[in-house]
Amino acid sequence: MTTVKRKGARSAKDITPAIKQQLDSGLIETANLVEWLAVDQRVLLKHLLQQNDRAAYLAPVLEKIDQLPKQTVNTINEAIGTGLFELAIKQKDNIFLQSLGNHPADLVRCWATYTIGKNEKLGIEKVLAQIQPFAADKHFGVREISWLAVRPKIAADIEKSIALLKAWASHPDENVRRFATESTRPRGVWCEHIEILKQSPELGLPLLEPLKNDPAKYVQDSVGNWLNDASKTKPVFVQQLCDKWRKESDTKATTYIIKKALRTLQQ
């Protein structure tokens, strides 16, 4: 595995055959979104299973992919993660499951997040405890998939989830702080809405208040987007909260969050 920091190709056609082979073999991480989208997950899966002497898992997982009504990077990602989890659980193959989370390939670590999200034996406390290392992963793709993988469980017990995530909003790692708001956005991206937060966004205040002056733009964007989501159903709540924050925190960070939060209302 190479440890050299790469900028990554600007377009799929610029990815060299050598880099593409390493990406599809799971030898290196993707360097940017272009590479992330270009990886052939079926080929990567085949290499992973061959390397771990789990070739028998290949056909059932490929069948699960073929049955998808719409094949995208995200749906294939979920299908593989779910398929590997189901097969490994059936075979009591915990060693293999645990190895996925430490794999050098970011997409394999993405698959690993679904072994948490699809585990019905885990309560929300254990789900969040197990997903936190992925929320803090150095790779953007793993961080994004981590909240997608467990959002259904967060949404199913939203008040308890928010109570648990409150501590994350004060975590020293900005990636963990960002997970707290991104995973609970009322509307979100590529995911089902959380209806209770669309109608009662004040439930999210234990997460939002500690982050109203966060120094990280990564977190600021998430907080602003959370409130912009809420503004589409509860505009008065968002406007009043932004007015309150403007008085309490006259900083560039808060000003940026407010501008992002109110962008739909000010159109």
VEXVEXMI-303300 format. One record per atom (N, C-alpha, C): residue in one letter; x, y, z; atom name; residue number from 1. Coordinates in steps of 0.1 Angstrom, whole numbers. Layout:
N
PT|a|X|Y|Z|CA|NUM
...
This chain:
267
PT|m|8|-12|0|N|1
PT|m|0|0|0|CA|1
PT|m|9|12|0|C|1
PT|t|6|21|-9|N|2
PT|t|14|34|-10|CA|2
PT|t|9|44|1|C|2
PT|t|18|51|6|N|3
PT|t|15|62|16|CA|3
PT|t|17|75|10|C|3
PT|v|20|76|-3|N|4
PT|v|23|89|-9|CA|4
PT|v|9|96|-11|C|4
PT|k|9|109|-7|N|5
PT|k|-3|117|-8|CA|5
PT|k|-5|121|-23|C|5
PT|r|-16|117|-29|N|6
PT|r|-19|120|-43|CA|6
PT|r|-30|130|-44|C|6
PT|k|-29|138|-55|N|7
PT|k|-40|148|-57|CA|7
PT|k|-52|141|-64|C|7
PT|g|-49|130|-72|N|8
PT|g|-60|124|-79|CA|8
PT|g|-63|130|-92|C|8
PT|a|-69|122|-101|N|9
PT|a|-71|126|-115|CA|9
PT|a|-83|136|-115|C|9
PT|r|-83|145|-125|N|10
PT|r|-93|155|-126|CA|10
PT|r|-106|149|-133|C|10
PT|s|-104|139|-140|N|11
PT|s|-115|132|-147|CA|11
PT|s|-112|117|-148|C|11
PT|a|-122|109|-150|N|12
PT|a|-120|95|-151|CA|12
PT|a|-110|91|-161|C|12
PT|k|-111|98|-173|N|13
PT|k|-102|94|-184|CA|13
PT|k|-87|97|-180|C|13
PT|d|-85|105|-170|N|14
PT|d|-71|108|-166|CA|14
PT|d|-65|99|-156|C|14
PT|i|-73|89|-151|N|15
PT|i|-68|79|-142|CA|15
PT|i|-59|69|-150|C|15
PT|t|-47|68|-146|N|16
PT|t|-38|59|-154|CA|16
PT|t|-42|45|-151|C|16
PT|p|-39|36|-161|N|17
PT|p|-42|21|-159|CA|17
PT|p|-35|16|-146|C|17
PT|a|-23|20|-143|N|18
PT|a|-17|15|-131|CA|18
PT|a|-24|19|-118|C|18
PT|i|-29|32|-118|N|19
PT|i|-36|36|-106|CA|19
PT|i|-50|29|-105|C|19
PT|k|-56|28|-117|N|20
PT|k|-69|21|-117|CA|20
PT|k|-68|7|-112|C|20
PT|q|-58|0|-116|N|21
PT|q|-56|-14|-112|CA|21
PT|q|-54|-15|-97|C|21
PT|q|-46|-5|-91|N|22
PT|q|-44|-5|-77|CA|22
PT|q|-57|-2|-69|C|22
PT|l|-65|7|-75|N|23
PT|l|-77|11|-68|CA|23
PT|l|-87|-1|-68|C|23
PT|d|-88|-7|-80|N|24
PT|d|-97|-19|-81|CA|24
PT|d|-93|-31|-73|C|24
PT|s|-80|-31|-70|N|25
PT|s|-74|-43|-63|CA|25
PT|s|-74|-40|-48|C|25
PT|g|-78|-27|-44|N|26
PT|g|-78|-24|-30|CA|26
PT|g|-64|-21|-24|C|26
PT|l|-55|-18|-32|N|27
PT|l|-41|-16|-27|CA|27
PT|l|-39|-1|-22|C|27
PT|i|-47|8|-27|N|28
PT|i|-46|22|-24|CA|28
PT|i|-60|28|-22|C|28
PT|e|-60|39|-15|N|29
PT|e|-73|47|-13|CA|29
PT|e|-75|55|-25|C|29
PT|t|-88|59|-27|N|30
PT|t|-91|69|-37|CA|30
PT|t|-87|82|-32|C|30
PT|a|-82|91|-41|N|31
PT|a|-76|104|-37|CA|31
PT|a|-87|115|-38|C|31
PT|n|-97|113|-45|N|32
PT|n|-108|123|-46|CA|32
PT|n|-121|117|-51|C|32
PT|l|-131|125|-53|N|33
PT|l|-144|120|-57|CA|33
PT|l|-144|113|-71|C|33
PT|v|-136|119|-80|N|34
PT|v|-134|113|-94|CA|34
PT|v|-130|98|-93|C|34
PT|e|-120|96|-85|N|35
PT|e|-115|82|-83|CA|35
PT|e|-125|73|-76|C|35
PT|w|-131|79|-66|N|36
PT|w|-141|72|-58|CA|36
PT|w|-152|67|-66|C|36
PT|l|-157|75|-76|N|37
PT|l|-168|71|-85|CA|37
PT|l|-163|61|-96|C|37
PT|a|-150|61|-98|N|38
PT|a|-144|53|-109|CA|38
PT|a|-141|39|-105|C|38
PT|v|-140|36|-92|N|39
PT|v|-137|22|-88|CA|39
PT|v|-147|13|-92|C|39
PT|d|-143|1|-97|N|40
PT|d|-153|-9|-100|CA|40
PT|d|-154|-18|-88|C|40
PT|q|-165|-16|-81|N|41
PT|q|-167|-22|-68|CA|41
PT|q|-169|-38|-69|C|41
PT|r|-173|-42|-81|N|42
PT|r|-174|-57|-83|CA|42
PT|r|-160|-63|-84|C|42
PT|v|-152|-56|-91|N|43
PT|v|-138|-61|-92|CA|43
PT|v|-131|-60|-78|C|43
PT|l|-133|-49|-71|N|44
PT|l|-127|-47|-58|CA|44
PT|l|-132|-58|-49|C|44
PT|l|-145|-61|-49|N|45
PT|l|-150|-72|-41|CA|45
PT|l|-144|-86|-44|C|45
PT|k|-142|-88|-57|N|46
PT|k|-136|-101|-61|CA|46
PT|k|-122|-102|-56|C|46
PT|h|-114|-91|-57|N|47
PT|h|-100|-92|-51|CA|47
PT|h|-100|-93|-36|C|47
PT|l|-109|-86|-29|N|48
PT|l|-110|-87|-15|CA|48
PT|l|-113|-102|-11|C|48
PT|l|-122|-108|-17|N|49
PT|l|-126|-122|-13|CA|49
PT|l|-116|-132|-17|C|49
PT|q|-109|-130|-28|N|50
PT|q|-98|-139|-32|CA|50
PT|q|-86|-138|-22|C|50
PT|q|-83|-125|-18|N|51
PT|q|-72|-123|-8|CA|51
PT|q|-75|-129|5|C|51
PT|n|-88|-130|9|N|52
PT|n|-92|-135|22|CA|52
PT|n|-97|-149|22|C|52
PT|d|-96|-156|11|N|53
PT|d|-100|-170|9|CA|53
PT|d|-115|-171|12|C|53
PT|r|-123|-161|7|N|54
PT|r|-138|-161|8|CA|54
PT|r|-145|-161|-5|C|54
PT|a|-139|-167|-15|N|55
PT|a|-144|-167|-29|CA|55
PT|a|-159|-171|-29|C|55
PT|a|-163|-180|-20|N|56
PT|a|-177|-185|-20|CA|56
PT|a|-187|-174|-17|C|56
PT|y|-182|-162|-12|N|57
PT|y|-192|-151|-9|CA|57
PT|y|-195|-143|-22|C|57
PT|l|-187|-145|-32|N|58
PT|l|-188|-136|-44|CA|58
PT|l|-201|-137|-51|C|58
PT|a|-205|-149|-55|N|59
PT|a|-217|-150|-63|CA|59
PT|a|-230|-145|-56|C|59
PT|p|-232|-148|-43|N|60
PT|p|-244|-143|-36|CA|60
PT|p|-244|-127|-36|C|60
PT|v|-233|-121|-34|N|61
PT|v|-232|-107|-33|CA|61
PT|v|-234|-100|-47|C|61
PT|l|-228|-106|-57|N|62
PT|l|-231|-101|-70|CA|62
PT|l|-245|-102|-74|C|62
PT|e|-252|-113|-70|N|63
PT|e|-266|-115|-73|CA|63
PT|e|-274|-104|-66|C|63
PT|k|-270|-100|-54|N|64
PT|k|-277|-89|-47|CA|64
PT|k|-276|-76|-54|C|64
PT|i|-264|-74|-60|N|65
PT|i|-262|-61|-68|CA|65
PT|i|-271|-62|-80|C|65
PT|d|-271|-73|-87|N|66
PT|d|-279|-75|-99|CA|66
PT|d|-294|-72|-97|C|66
PT|q|-298|-75|-85|N|67
PT|q|-313|-73|-82|CA|67
PT|q|-316|-59|-78|C|67
PT|l|-307|-50|-77|N|68
PT|l|-309|-36|-74|CA|68
PT|l|-318|-30|-85|C|68
PT|p|-329|-23|-82|N|69
PT|p|-337|-16|-92|CA|69
PT|p|-329|-4|-99|C|69
PT|k|-320|2|-91|N|70
PT|k|-311|13|-96|CA|70
PT|k|-297|11|-91|C|70
PT|q|-288|10|-100|N|71
PT|q|-274|7|-95|CA|71
PT|q|-266|20|-96|C|71
PT|t|-263|25|-84|N|72
PT|t|-254|37|-83|CA|72
PT|t|-242|33|-74|C|72
PT|v|-233|42|-72|N|73
PT|v|-222|39|-63|CA|73
PT|v|-227|36|-49|C|73
PT|n|-237|44|-45|N|74
PT|n|-242|42|-31|CA|74
PT|n|-250|30|-29|C|74
PT|t|-259|27|-39|N|75
PT|t|-267|15|-38|CA|75
PT|t|-258|2|-39|C|75
PT|i|-248|2|-47|N|76
PT|i|-239|-9|-48|CA|76
PT|i|-231|-11|-36|C|76
PT|n|-227|1|-30|N|77
PT|n|-219|1|-18|CA|77
PT|n|-228|-6|-7|C|77
PT|e|-240|-2|-5|N|78
PT|e|-249|-8|5|CA|78
PT|e|-252|-22|2|C|78
PT|a|-254|-26|-10|N|79
PT|a|-257|-40|-13|CA|79
PT|a|-245|-49|-10|C|79
PT|i|-233|-44|-13|N|80
PT|i|-221|-53|-9|CA|80
PT|i|-219|-54|6|C|80
PT|g|-220|-42|13|N|81
PT|g|-219|-42|27|CA|81
PT|g|-229|-51|34|C|81
PT|t|-241|-50|29|N|82
PT|t|-252|-58|35|CA|82
PT|t|-250|-73|32|C|82
PT|g|-246|-76|19|N|83
PT|g|-244|-90|15|CA|83
PT|g|-233|-96|23|C|83
PT|l|-222|-89|25|N|84
PT|l|-211|-95|32|CA|84
PT|l|-215|-97|47|C|84
PT|f|-222|-88|52|N|85
PT|f|-227|-89|66|CA|85
PT|f|-235|-102|68|C|85
PT|e|-245|-103|59|N|86
PT|e|-254|-115|60|CA|86
PT|e|-247|-128|59|C|86
PT|l|-238|-129|49|N|87
PT|l|-231|-141|47|CA|87
PT|l|-221|-144|59|C|87
PT|a|-214|-134|63|N|88
PT|a|-205|-136|74|CA|88
PT|a|-212|-140|87|C|88
PT|i|-223|-134|90|N|89
PT|i|-231|-138|102|CA|89
PT|i|-236|-152|101|C|89
PT|k|-241|-156|89|N|90
PT|k|-245|-169|87|CA|90
PT|k|-234|-180|89|C|90
PT|q|-222|-176|85|N|91
PT|q|-211|-185|87|CA|91
PT|q|-203|-183|100|C|91
PT|k|-208|-173|108|N|92
PT|k|-201|-170|121|CA|92
PT|k|-187|-166|118|C|92
PT|d|-186|-158|108|N|93
PT|d|-172|-154|103|CA|93
PT|d|-169|-140|108|C|93
PT|n|-168|-138|121|N|94
PT|n|-166|-125|127|CA|94
PT|n|-152|-120|124|C|94
PT|i|-142|-128|122|N|95
PT|i|-128|-124|119|CA|95
PT|i|-128|-116|106|C|95
PT|f|-135|-121|96|N|96
PT|f|-136|-115|83|CA|96
PT|f|-143|-101|85|C|96
PT|l|-154|-101|92|N|97
PT|l|-162|-88|93|CA|97
PT|l|-153|-78|100|C|97
PT|q|-146|-81|110|N|98
PT|q|-137|-72|117|CA|98
PT|q|-126|-67|108|C|98
PT|s|-121|-75|99|N|99
PT|s|-110|-71|91|CA|99
PT|s|-114|-60|81|C|99
PT|l|-127|-59|77|N|100
PT|l|-132|-49|67|CA|100
PT|l|-129|-35|72|C|100
PT|g|-131|-33|85|N|101
PT|g|-130|-19|91|CA|101
PT|g|-116|-14|91|C|101
PT|n|-106|-22|90|N|102
PT|n|-92|-18|90|CA|102
PT|n|-85|-19|76|C|102
PT|h|-93|-21|66|N|103
PT|h|-88|-24|53|CA|103
PT|h|-82|-11|47|C|103
PT|p|-71|-12|39|N|104
PT|p|-65|0|34|CA|104
PT|p|-73|7|23|C|104
PT|a|-83|0|17|N|105
PT|a|-91|6|7|CA|105
PT|a|-103|13|13|C|105
PT|d|-105|26|10|N|106
PT|d|-116|33|16|CA|106
PT|d|-130|27|13|C|106
PT|l|-132|22|1|N|107
PT|l|-145|16|-2|CA|107
PT|l|-148|3|6|C|107
PT|v|-138|-4|9|N|108
PT|v|-140|-16|18|CA|108
PT|v|-144|-11|31|C|108
PT|r|-138|-1|36|N|109
PT|r|-142|5|49|CA|109
PT|r|-156|10|49|C|109
PT|c|-160|15|37|N|110
PT|c|-174|19|35|CA|110
PT|c|-183|7|37|C|110
PT|w|-180|-4|30|N|111
PT|w|-188|-16|32|CA|111
PT|w|-189|-20|47|C|111
PT|a|-178|-18|54|N|112
PT|a|-178|-22|68|CA|112
PT|a|-189|-14|76|C|112
PT|t|-192|-2|72|N|113
PT|t|-201|6|80|CA|113
PT|t|-215|-1|80|C|113
PT|y|-218|-8|69|N|114
PT|y|-231|-14|68|CA|114
PT|y|-232|-27|77|C|114
PT|t|-221|-32|81|N|115
PT|t|-221|-43|90|CA|115
PT|t|-225|-39|104|C|115
PT|i|-225|-26|106|N|116
PT|i|-230|-20|118|CA|116
PT|i|-245|-16|117|C|116
PT|g|-247|-9|106|N|117
PT|g|-261|-4|103|CA|117
PT|g|-271|-14|101|C|117
PT|k|-267|-26|96|N|118
PT|k|-276|-37|93|CA|118
PT|k|-277|-47|104|C|118
PT|n|-270|-45|115|N|119
PT|n|-270|-55|126|CA|119
PT|n|-281|-51|136|C|119
PT|e|-292|-59|134|N|120
PT|e|-304|-57|142|CA|120
PT|e|-302|-60|157|C|120
PT|k|-291|-66|161|N|121
PT|k|-289|-70|175|CA|121
PT|k|-283|-58|183|C|121
PT|l|-279|-48|175|N|122
PT|l|-272|-36|182|CA|122
PT|l|-282|-25|185|C|122
PT|g|-282|-21|198|N|123
PT|g|-290|-9|202|CA|123
PT|g|-283|3|197|C|123
PT|i|-290|15|198|N|124
PT|i|-284|27|193|CA|124
PT|i|-271|31|200|C|124
PT|e|-270|27|213|N|125
PT|e|-257|30|220|CA|125
PT|e|-246|23|213|C|125
PT|k|-247|11|211|N|126
PT|k|-236|3|205|CA|126
PT|k|-234|7|190|C|126
PT|v|-245|10|183|N|127
PT|v|-244|14|169|CA|127
PT|v|-235|27|169|C|127
PT|l|-238|37|177|N|128
PT|l|-230|49|177|CA|128
PT|l|-215|47|181|C|128
PT|a|-214|38|191|N|129
PT|a|-200|36|196|CA|129
PT|a|-192|29|186|C|129
PT|q|-198|20|178|N|130
PT|q|-191|13|168|CA|130
PT|q|-188|21|155|C|130
PT|i|-197|30|152|N|131
PT|i|-196|38|140|CA|131
PT|i|-186|50|142|C|131
PT|q|-184|54|154|N|132
PT|q|-175|66|156|CA|132
PT|q|-162|65|149|C|132
PT|p|-154|54|150|N|133
PT|p|-142|54|143|CA|133
PT|p|-143|57|128|C|133
PT|f|-154|53|122|N|134
PT|f|-157|55|108|CA|134
PT|f|-161|70|106|C|134
PT|a|-168|76|115|N|135
PT|a|-171|90|115|CA|135
PT|a|-159|98|115|C|135
PT|a|-148|93|122|N|136
PT|a|-136|100|123|CA|136
PT|a|-125|96|113|C|136
PT|d|-129|88|103|N|137
PT|d|-120|83|93|CA|137
PT|d|-114|94|85|C|137
PT|k|-101|93|81|N|138
PT|k|-94|103|74|CA|138
PT|k|-99|105|60|C|138
PT|h|-107|95|55|N|139
PT|h|-112|96|41|CA|139
PT|h|-126|101|40|C|139
PT|f|-128|111|31|N|140
PT|f|-141|117|30|CA|140
PT|f|-153|107|27|C|140
PT|g|-150|97|19|N|141
PT|g|-160|88|15|CA|141
PT|g|-165|79|26|C|141
PT|v|-156|75|35|N|142
PT|v|-159|66|46|CA|142
PT|v|-168|75|56|C|142
PT|r|-164|87|58|N|143
PT|r|-172|96|67|CA|143
PT|r|-186|98|62|C|143
PT|e|-187|99|49|N|144
PT|e|-200|102|43|CA|144
PT|e|-209|90|44|C|144
PT|i|-204|78|41|N|145
PT|i|-211|66|41|CA|145
PT|i|-215|62|55|C|145
PT|s|-206|66|65|N|146
PT|s|-208|61|79|CA|146
PT|s|-222|66|84|C|146
PT|w|-225|79|81|N|147
PT|w|-238|84|86|CA|147
PT|w|-250|78|78|C|147
PT|l|-248|76|65|N|148
PT|l|-258|70|57|CA|148
PT|l|-262|56|62|C|148
PT|a|-251|49|66|N|149
PT|a|-253|35|70|CA|149
PT|a|-261|33|83|C|149
PT|v|-260|43|92|N|150
PT|v|-267|41|105|CA|150
PT|v|-278|51|107|C|150
PT|r|-281|60|97|N|151
PT|r|-291|70|98|CA|151
PT|r|-305|64|101|C|151
PT|p|-309|53|94|N|152
PT|p|-322|47|98|CA|152
PT|p|-323|43|112|C|152
PT|k|-313|39|119|N|153
PT|k|-314|35|133|CA|153
PT|k|-314|48|141|C|153
PT|i|-307|58|137|N|154
PT|i|-308|71|144|CA|154
PT|i|-322|77|143|C|154
PT|a|-328|76|131|N|155
PT|a|-341|82|129|CA|155
PT|a|-352|74|137|C|155
PT|a|-349|61|138|N|156
PT|a|-359|52|145|CA|156
PT|a|-360|56|160|C|156
PT|d|-350|62|166|N|157
PT|d|-350|65|180|CA|157
PT|d|-343|79|181|C|157
PT|i|-349|89|175|N|158
PT|i|-343|101|173|CA|158
PT|i|-340|109|186|C|158
PT|e|-349|109|196|N|159
PT|e|-346|116|208|CA|159
PT|e|-335|110|216|C|159
PT|k|-334|97|217|N|160
PT|k|-323|90|224|CA|160
PT|k|-310|92|216|C|160
PT|s|-311|92|203|N|161
PT|s|-299|94|195|CA|161
PT|s|-293|108|197|C|161
PT|i|-302|118|197|N|162
PT|i|-297|131|199|CA|162
PT|i|-291|133|213|C|162
PT|a|-297|126|223|N|163
PT|a|-291|127|236|CA|163
PT|a|-277|121|237|C|163
PT|l|-275|110|229|N|164
PT|l|-262|104|228|CA|164
PT|l|-252|112|220|C|164
PT|l|-257|118|209|N|165
PT|l|-249|125|200|CA|165
PT|l|-245|139|206|C|165
PT|k|-252|143|216|N|166
PT|k|-249|156|222|CA|166
PT|k|-234|157|226|C|166
PT|a|-228|146|231|N|167
PT|a|-214|146|235|CA|167
PT|a|-205|147|223|C|167
PT|w|-210|142|212|N|168
PT|w|-202|142|199|CA|168
PT|w|-201|157|195|C|168
PT|a|-211|165|197|N|169
PT|a|-210|179|193|CA|169
PT|a|-199|187|200|C|169
PT|s|-194|181|211|N|170
PT|s|-182|188|218|CA|170
PT|s|-170|180|216|C|170
PT|h|-169|171|207|N|171
PT|h|-158|162|205|CA|171
PT|h|-146|170|199|C|171
PT|p|-134|167|203|N|172
PT|p|-122|175|197|CA|172
PT|p|-120|173|182|C|172
PT|d|-125|162|177|N|173
PT|d|-124|158|162|CA|173
PT|d|-135|165|155|C|173
PT|e|-132|174|146|N|174
PT|e|-143|180|138|CA|174
PT|e|-151|171|130|C|174
PT|n|-145|159|125|N|175
PT|n|-153|150|118|CA|175
PT|n|-164|143|126|C|175
PT|v|-161|141|139|N|176
PT|v|-171|135|148|CA|176
PT|v|-181|145|151|C|176
PT|r|-178|158|153|N|177
PT|r|-188|169|155|CA|177
PT|r|-197|170|143|C|177
PT|r|-191|169|131|N|178
PT|r|-199|170|119|CA|178
PT|r|-209|159|117|C|178
PT|f|-205|147|122|N|179
PT|f|-214|135|121|CA|179
PT|f|-227|138|129|C|179
PT|a|-225|145|140|N|180
PT|a|-237|147|149|CA|180
PT|a|-248|154|142|C|180
PT|t|-245|164|134|N|181
PT|t|-255|172|127|CA|181
PT|t|-258|166|113|C|181
PT|e|-248|161|106|N|182
PT|e|-251|156|93|CA|182
PT|e|-260|143|93|C|182
PT|s|-258|135|103|N|183
PT|s|-266|123|104|CA|183
PT|s|-280|125|108|C|183
PT|t|-283|137|114|N|184
PT|t|-296|140|119|CA|184
PT|t|-303|151|110|C|184
PT|r|-298|155|99|N|185
PT|r|-304|165|91|CA|185
PT|r|-319|162|88|C|185
PT|p|-328|171|90|N|186
PT|p|-342|168|87|CA|186
PT|p|-345|162|74|C|186
PT|r|-338|167|64|N|187
PT|r|-340|162|50|CA|187
PT|r|-328|154|45|C|187
PT|g|-316|160|47|N|188
PT|g|-304|152|43|CA|188
PT|g|-303|151|28|C|188
PT|v|-293|143|24|N|189
PT|v|-289|141|10|CA|189
PT|v|-288|126|8|C|189
PT|w|-294|121|-3|N|190
PT|w|-294|106|-6|CA|190
PT|w|-300|98|5|C|190
PT|c|-310|103|12|N|191
PT|c|-316|95|23|CA|191
PT|c|-330|99|26|C|191
PT|e|-337|91|34|N|192
PT|e|-351|94|37|CA|192
PT|e|-351|106|47|C|192
PT|h|-362|114|47|N|193
PT|h|-363|125|56|CA|193
PT|h|-366|120|70|C|193
PT|i|-363|128|80|N|194
PT|i|-367|125|94|CA|194
PT|i|-379|134|97|C|194
PT|e|-391|129|96|N|195
PT|e|-403|137|97|CA|195
PT|e|-404|144|110|C|195
PT|i|-401|138|121|N|196
PT|i|-402|144|134|CA|196
PT|i|-393|157|135|C|196
PT|l|-382|157|129|N|197
PT|l|-373|168|129|CA|197
PT|l|-378|179|119|C|197
PT|k|-385|175|109|N|198
PT|k|-390|185|99|CA|198
PT|k|-401|193|106|C|198
PT|q|-409|186|115|N|199
PT|q|-420|192|122|CA|199
PT|q|-416|198|135|C|199
PT|s|-406|193|142|N|200
PT|s|-402|197|155|CA|200
PT|s|-386|199|155|C|200
PT|p|-381|208|147|N|201
PT|p|-366|210|146|CA|201
PT|p|-360|214|159|C|201
PT|e|-368|219|169|N|202
PT|e|-362|223|182|CA|202
PT|e|-356|211|189|C|202
PT|l|-360|199|185|N|203
PT|l|-354|187|191|CA|203
PT|l|-339|186|189|C|203
PT|g|-335|192|178|N|204
PT|g|-321|192|174|CA|204
PT|g|-312|202|181|C|204
PT|l|-318|211|189|N|205
PT|l|-310|222|196|CA|205
PT|l|-299|217|204|C|205
PT|p|-300|205|211|N|206
PT|p|-288|201|219|CA|206
PT|p|-276|198|210|C|206
PT|l|-278|196|197|N|207
PT|l|-266|194|188|CA|207
PT|l|-262|207|182|C|207
PT|l|-272|215|178|N|208
PT|l|-270|228|171|CA|208
PT|l|-263|239|180|C|208
PT|e|-268|240|192|N|209
PT|e|-263|251|200|CA|209
PT|e|-248|251|203|C|209
PT|p|-242|239|206|N|210
PT|p|-228|239|208|CA|210
PT|p|-219|241|196|C|210
PT|l|-226|241|184|N|211
PT|l|-218|242|172|CA|211
PT|l|-221|255|164|C|211
PT|k|-228|265|171|N|212
PT|k|-231|277|164|CA|212
PT|k|-219|286|161|C|212
PT|n|-208|283|168|N|213
PT|n|-196|291|165|CA|213
PT|n|-184|281|163|C|213
PT|d|-187|270|157|N|214
PT|d|-176|260|155|CA|214
PT|d|-166|266|145|C|214
PT|p|-153|263|148|N|215
PT|p|-142|269|140|CA|215
PT|p|-140|262|126|C|215
PT|a|-145|249|125|N|216
PT|a|-143|242|113|CA|216
PT|a|-154|244|102|C|216
PT|k|-150|248|90|N|217
PT|k|-159|250|80|CA|217
PT|k|-167|238|76|C|217
PT|y|-161|226|78|N|218
PT|y|-168|213|75|CA|218
PT|y|-180|212|84|C|218
PT|v|-179|216|97|N|219
PT|v|-190|216|106|CA|219
PT|v|-199|227|104|C|219
PT|q|-194|239|101|N|220
PT|q|-203|251|98|CA|220
PT|q|-213|247|86|C|220
PT|d|-207|241|76|N|221
PT|d|-216|238|64|CA|221
PT|d|-227|228|69|C|221
PT|s|-224|219|77|N|222
PT|s|-234|209|81|CA|222
PT|s|-245|216|90|C|222
PT|v|-241|224|99|N|223
PT|v|-250|231|108|CA|223
PT|v|-259|240|99|C|223
PT|g|-253|247|90|N|224
PT|g|-261|256|81|CA|224
PT|g|-271|248|73|C|224
PT|n|-266|237|68|N|225
PT|n|-275|228|59|CA|225
PT|n|-286|222|68|C|225
PT|w|-283|219|80|N|226
PT|w|-293|213|89|CA|226
PT|w|-305|223|91|C|226
PT|l|-301|236|94|N|227
PT|l|-311|246|96|CA|227
PT|l|-318|250|82|C|227
PT|n|-311|249|71|N|228
PT|n|-318|252|59|CA|228
PT|n|-328|241|56|C|228
PT|d|-325|229|59|N|229
PT|d|-335|218|58|CA|229
PT|d|-347|222|66|C|229
PT|a|-345|225|78|N|230
PT|a|-356|228|88|CA|230
PT|a|-364|240|83|C|230
PT|s|-358|250|76|N|231
PT|s|-365|262|72|CA|231
PT|s|-376|259|62|C|231
PT|k|-375|248|55|N|232
PT|k|-385|245|45|CA|232
PT|k|-398|240|51|C|232
PT|t|-398|237|63|N|233
PT|t|-411|233|70|CA|233
PT|t|-414|242|82|C|233
PT|k|-403|247|89|N|234
PT|k|-405|255|100|CA|234
PT|k|-397|268|99|C|234
PT|p|-400|277|90|N|235
PT|p|-392|289|87|CA|235
PT|p|-391|298|99|C|235
PT|v|-402|300|107|N|236
PT|v|-402|309|118|CA|236
PT|v|-392|304|129|C|236
PT|f|-391|291|131|N|237
PT|f|-382|286|141|CA|237
PT|f|-368|289|137|C|237
PT|v|-364|287|124|N|238
PT|v|-351|289|119|CA|238
PT|v|-347|304|120|C|238
PT|q|-357|313|115|N|239
PT|q|-354|327|116|CA|239
PT|q|-352|332|130|C|239
PT|q|-360|328|139|N|240
PT|q|-358|332|153|CA|240
PT|q|-345|327|159|C|240
PT|l|-342|315|156|N|241
PT|l|-329|309|161|CA|241
PT|l|-317|317|156|C|241
PT|c|-318|320|143|N|242
PT|c|-307|328|137|CA|242
PT|c|-306|342|142|C|242
PT|d|-317|348|145|N|243
PT|d|-317|361|151|CA|243
PT|d|-311|360|165|C|243
PT|k|-314|350|172|N|244
PT|k|-308|348|186|CA|244
PT|k|-293|346|185|C|244
PT|w|-289|337|176|N|245
PT|w|-275|335|175|CA|245
PT|w|-267|347|170|C|245
PT|r|-273|355|162|N|246
PT|r|-266|367|157|CA|246
PT|r|-263|377|169|C|246
PT|k|-272|377|178|N|247
PT|k|-270|386|190|CA|247
PT|k|-260|380|200|C|247
PT|e|-260|366|201|N|248
PT|e|-252|360|211|CA|248
PT|e|-237|358|206|C|248
PT|s|-236|356|193|N|249
PT|s|-222|353|187|CA|249
PT|s|-219|360|175|C|249
PT|d|-213|372|176|N|250
PT|d|-209|380|165|CA|250
PT|d|-196|376|160|C|250
PT|t|-195|365|153|N|251
PT|t|-183|359|148|CA|251
PT|t|-185|356|133|C|251
PT|k|-173|354|126|N|252
PT|k|-174|350|112|CA|252
PT|k|-180|336|111|C|252
PT|a|-177|327|120|N|253
PT|a|-183|314|119|CA|253
PT|a|-198|314|120|C|253
PT|t|-203|321|130|N|254
PT|t|-218|322|132|CA|254
PT|t|-224|329|120|C|254
PT|t|-218|339|116|N|255
PT|t|-224|347|104|CA|255
PT|t|-225|338|92|C|255
PT|y|-214|330|90|N|256
PT|y|-214|321|78|CA|256
PT|y|-225|310|80|C|256
PT|i|-227|305|92|N|257
PT|i|-237|295|94|CA|257
PT|i|-251|301|92|C|257
PT|i|-253|313|97|N|258
PT|i|-266|319|95|CA|258
PT|i|-269|322|80|C|258
PT|k|-260|326|73|N|259
PT|k|-262|329|59|CA|259
PT|k|-266|316|52|C|259
PT|k|-259|305|55|N|260
PT|k|-262|292|49|CA|260
PT|k|-276|287|53|C|260
PT|a|-279|290|66|N|261
PT|a|-292|285|71|CA|261
PT|a|-304|292|65|C|261
PT|l|-302|305|61|N|262
PT|l|-313|313|57|CA|262
PT|l|-314|314|41|C|262
PT|r|-305|307|34|N|263
PT|r|-304|309|20|CA|263
PT|r|-317|306|13|C|263
PT|t|-325|296|17|N|264
PT|t|-338|293|10|CA|264
PT|t|-348|304|14|C|264
PT|l|-349|308|26|N|265
PT|l|-358|319|30|CA|265
PT|l|-356|332|24|C|265
PT|q|-343|335|20|N|266
PT|q|-340|348|14|CA|266
PT|q|-340|348|-1|C|266
PT|q|-344|337|-7|N|267
PT|q|-345|336|-22|CA|267
PT|q|-356|345|-27|C|267
